[in-house]
Amino acid sequence: KIADMTLDQDSTQKQAAAWSSYLSSKNQLASAQAKMNSLQSAAFKANQKFMTDADFRDLATNDPVYIQEYADWLQAEADYKNQSGNITQAQASMTSAWYAYQQISQEILAPAPGIITNLNIAPGATIVSQSSSSNSNNGTPQQVGTITQQQGHIQAIVSLSEIDAAKVSPGQKVSLNMDAFTGKTFVGKVLMINTNGTVSSGVTTYPATIEFDSEIKNIYPNMAVTAKIITSTKDNVILVPSAAVQTSNGQSIVRVMKKGQITSLNVETGETNDTQTEIISGINEGDIVVTNFSSSVEGVREQGQQGNSPFSGLGRGGFGGGSGAVFRMSR
């Protein structure tokens, strides 16, 4: 039950009439079911009489008694089967009467289990009847809220670029951040990818469905979310900021600071994500990498003194490639 209403005199009379109609249809269904039980008993008795007389009296098929009792049995069986249709009709009438009563009832009931959202009534609010026409005495139903059925975990859709779609596959882990939950990170996994793709303004994207690992309270459709899909993971690798890696004639280069001098070193790169790149060979742990080379070393050092150093010390850590996107929530 969602709420109780106080009805005016006209609505109270309509509610009483609807309840009376429901009780009448309920009684009709009970009568139809009782009659079916009686017809079933009559059909059983007719069958037993026919079988008993036919066997013990050894009646011939052209015997008038045989013919009559056989006909009585068939008729009783037909009456029993036909009553099933009457019960179906009585059940439909009772259901219709119950729905009609609910429309005028002072109780607002949820039609299905779930979570109530978009509730637009409050204690003391007045609901004005909306008539479908000027001459109609029947009001049209008013929507007072939405029932969101819980069917498994929350799902979201993210649009992948052509490059990202080639790296993403079902089962990959996803980290998600929501504007509505500042400072919180949620986890999930890629459920499926629509490989047909969609084209908009000449750009092809591939919708991927992401499933949250757990339920989240106070989450609503169309909330913005940022997602990072972990396409691969590696441990104990050398990482540098991706901005520190440059390419010249097909060769990846990283600038490092050695003995006060900036030196360019050829490196072999591995996996990469939005911010970091794996270095397979060419530099070592502890080397100082130049991430934002200026026209002079003095200028670079001055930036560093202001807390915005262009140098980055190398270390080993875990690596995860990912694809980020903002998308909308859906259930």
SVG drawing of the C-alpha trace seen along z (x, -y; Angstrom):
<svg xmlns="http://www.w3.org/2000/svg" viewBox="-34 -30 111 90">
<polyline fill="none" stroke="black" stroke-width="0.4" points="0.0,0.0 1.4,-3.4 -1.2,-5.8 -4.7,-6.2 -7.1,-8.9 -10.1,-10.6 -12.9,-10.4 -15.7,-12.9 -19.4,-11.9 -19.6,-11.1 -16.4,-9.0 -17.6,-7.2 -20.8,-6.1 -18.9,-5.0 -16.5,-3.0 -19.4,-1.2 -21.0,-0.4 -17.7,1.0 -17.2,3.1 -20.8,4.5 -20.1,5.4 -16.9,7.1 -18.6,9.2 -21.4,10.1 -18.8,11.4 -17.0,13.2 -20.2,15.0 -20.9,15.9 -17.4,17.5 -18.0,19.5 -21.4,20.7 -19.7,21.7 -17.0,23.6 -19.6,25.4 -21.6,26.3 -18.5,27.7 -17.9,30.0 -21.4,31.2 -21.1,31.9 -17.9,33.7 -19.6,36.0 -22.6,36.5 -20.2,37.4 -18.4,39.9 -21.6,41.6 -22.9,41.8 -19.6,43.4 -19.8,45.9 -23.4,46.9 -22.7,47.3 -19.5,49.4 -21.2,51.6 -24.3,52.3 -22.4,52.9 -20.0,55.4 -22.2,57.2 -25.4,57.3 -23.4,58.0 -25.4,55.4 -25.1,55.4 -24.2,52.1 -27.6,52.0 -29.4,52.6 -31.7,49.5 -30.4,49.5 -26.8,49.5 -27.5,46.7 -29.3,44.5 -26.7,45.0 -23.9,44.3 -25.6,41.1 -26.1,40.0 -22.5,40.5 -21.3,38.5 -23.8,35.7 -22.6,35.5 -19.0,35.4 -19.8,32.6 -21.6,30.6 -18.6,30.9 -16.1,29.8 -18.3,26.8 -18.5,25.6 -14.7,24.9 -15.4,22.1 -18.0,20.6 -15.5,20.6 -12.9,18.8 -15.5,16.2 -16.5,15.7 -12.9,15.3 -12.4,12.7 -15.5,10.8 -14.3,10.9 -10.8,9.7 -12.3,6.8 -14.6,5.9 -11.6,5.9 -9.6,3.6 -12.6,1.3 -12.8,1.2 -9.1,0.4 -9.5,-2.6 -12.0,-4.2 -10.7,-2.8 -9.4,-5.1 -6.2,-2.9 -3.5,-3.5 -1.9,-0.2 1.2,0.7 0.4,2.9 3.7,4.8 6.6,5.2 9.5,2.9 10.9,-0.5 8.6,-3.6 10.1,-6.5 8.7,-9.8 6.1,-9.9 4.0,-13.1 1.6,-13.0 2.1,-13.9 0.0,-13.9 -2.7,-16.5 -2.5,-16.9 -5.7,-17.2 -6.2,-14.9 -8.7,-16.4 -10.7,-14.1 -9.8,-14.2 -12.8,-13.5 -12.2,-12.0 -15.1,-14.2 -17.4,-16.9 -20.4,-14.6 -18.5,-11.7 -19.0,-10.6 -15.9,-8.4 -12.5,-9.9 -9.4,-8.9 -6.6,-7.3 -3.9,-9.6 -0.3,-8.5 1.1,-9.2 4.4,-7.4 6.6,-4.8 7.3,-1.3 10.9,-0.2 11.1,3.6 14.3,5.1 15.6,7.6 19.2,8.4 21.9,5.8 21.9,2.3 23.1,2.0 24.5,-0.9 25.4,-1.5 28.7,-3.0 29.5,-3.9 33.0,-2.7 35.1,-4.1 36.4,-1.8 39.8,-1.6 38.4,-0.9 35.8,1.7 38.7,3.8 40.2,4.1 37.0,4.7 35.4,8.1 32.7,9.5 33.8,10.2 36.4,7.4 36.3,5.5 35.1,1.9 35.6,-0.9 32.8,-3.5 32.5,-6.9 29.2,-8.8 28.7,-12.6 25.9,-11.9 28.2,-9.9 31.3,-12.1 34.4,-10.3 32.9,-6.8 34.1,-4.2 31.9,-1.3 33.0,1.9 31.3,3.9 32.0,5.9 31.4,5.8 28.3,7.8 28.1,7.6 29.0,5.5 26.8,4.7 29.2,5.3 26.8,3.9 27.6,0.4 25.9,-2.9 26.9,-5.7 26.3,-9.3 27.7,-12.3 30.2,-9.9 31.5,-8.5 31.0,-4.8 30.5,-3.8 29.7,-0.4 27.3,-0.2 28.6,2.0 26.5,3.0 28.1,2.8 26.7,4.5 27.3,3.2 28.5,5.9 26.0,4.7 22.8,2.8 23.1,-0.9 20.5,-2.9 19.2,-6.2 20.4,-5.6 18.1,-6.8 18.0,-6.5 20.0,-9.0 22.6,-9.7 26.0,-10.5 28.8,-8.0 32.4,-7.8 33.7,-4.3 37.2,-2.9 37.3,0.6 40.4,2.6 41.4,4.3 44.6,5.8 46.7,5.9 50.4,6.3 52.4,6.3 56.0,5.1 56.4,3.0 58.1,-0.3 55.6,-3.1 56.0,-6.6 53.5,-9.3 52.3,-8.9 53.1,-12.6 56.8,-11.7 56.9,-9.3 57.5,-10.8 57.9,-9.2 60.5,-10.1 60.8,-8.1 58.8,-5.3 61.0,-5.1 59.7,-5.8 61.8,-8.2 61.9,-9.2 64.0,-12.1 65.8,-11.5 67.9,-13.7 71.4,-12.4 74.2,-14.3 72.4,-17.6 72.0,-16.9 68.8,-15.9 69.3,-12.9 67.0,-11.2 66.8,-7.4 65.2,-4.9 62.7,-2.8 60.4,0.2 56.9,-0.5 54.2,2.0 50.7,1.4 49.3,-2.1 46.2,-3.7 44.9,-7.3 47.7,-8.5 50.6,-5.9 52.7,-3.9 54.6,-0.7 58.4,-0.7 59.7,2.7 63.3,1.7 65.5,-1.4 65.3,-3.0 65.7,-1.7 63.9,-2.1 65.0,-5.3 65.7,-7.3 64.3,-10.8 62.1,-11.3 61.4,-14.7 57.7,-15.0 57.5,-18.7 60.7,-19.8 61.2,-23.6 63.7,-25.7 66.2,-25.7 67.0,-23.5 66.8,-26.6 63.2,-27.2 62.4,-23.6 63.8,-23.8 62.0,-27.0 58.7,-25.2 59.7,-22.4 60.2,-24.9 56.7,-26.1 55.3,-22.5 54.8,-21.7 57.9,-19.7 58.4,-18.5 60.5,-15.6 59.1,-12.2 60.9,-9.5 60.4,-6.0 59.0,-3.2 57.4,0.2 53.7,0.8 50.6,2.5 49.3,1.5 45.7,1.5 44.6,0.4 41.2,-1.2 38.6,-3.1 36.7,-5.9 33.3,-7.3 30.3,-9.1 27.1,-7.3 23.6,-7.1 22.2,-4.7 19.4,-2.2 17.8,0.8"/>
</svg>
